[in-house]
């Protein structure tokens, strides 16, 4: 299973626009929006996956409960 850890969105025209990055901080379990030098915390519902330019996923490394009980 994979978890979304970053979402990159491009706003504006292809030749002239800005990028926003939605980044998940695993240590504290919060999402942040980064644009230029501005960083704000956001709710997960604010992440616009339909407008995503690039999505970055990470493979979950926690063993499943069935794998733990078999050992």
N, C-alpha and C positions, 0 to 999 in steps of 0.2 A: 504494500500500500504506500502511496505517495502523499505528501503534504505540500500544499502551496506555501512557499517561503518568500516569494517576491513576485511582484506584478508591475510591469513597466507600461506606462500609457503615454502616447504622444498626442498632444493637443495642438491644433492649428494645421496649417498647410504643410505639405511634404517638404517644401523648400524653406519654410519659415515657421517654426513652432517651438514648443517646449516639451520637455519630458518630465513626468512625475513618476516616482518610484514608491510603491507600497511595499514595505518591508516588515516581516514578522520577526520579533525579538523573542527567541525561544526561552531565554533565561527568565523573562518576566511575563511571557504570554500576551504581549500587546502588539498591535499593528501600528505602524508609523507611515506617514506620507512625507516624502522628501522631495523638495523642489528647490533647486539652486541651494542656497544656504539655509532654507527654512525647513524645520522639522516639526511636525505636529502629530500627536497621537490621534488615531481614528478608530472607529468601530469597524469590525469585519464586514458589516453590511454595506459600508461605504466603498468597498473595493469593487470597481467596475470591470468585471471579467469580460463583459461583452466588448469593451473598448480596449482590451489589452493588446499591446504591441508585442510583448514578450512575457511569458510566464515561466517562472523557475520553480521546479518541484524538488523535494528531497525525499529519498527513500527512508521510510521508517525503519529504525534498527531495533526497536523493542520487540522481544520475542512475543509471539502470540500466547495466550493463556494455555492452549492445548500443548504447545511445544514445551512450556515450563512444567506441565504436569507429567509429561512423558519421561523427563530426565530423572 
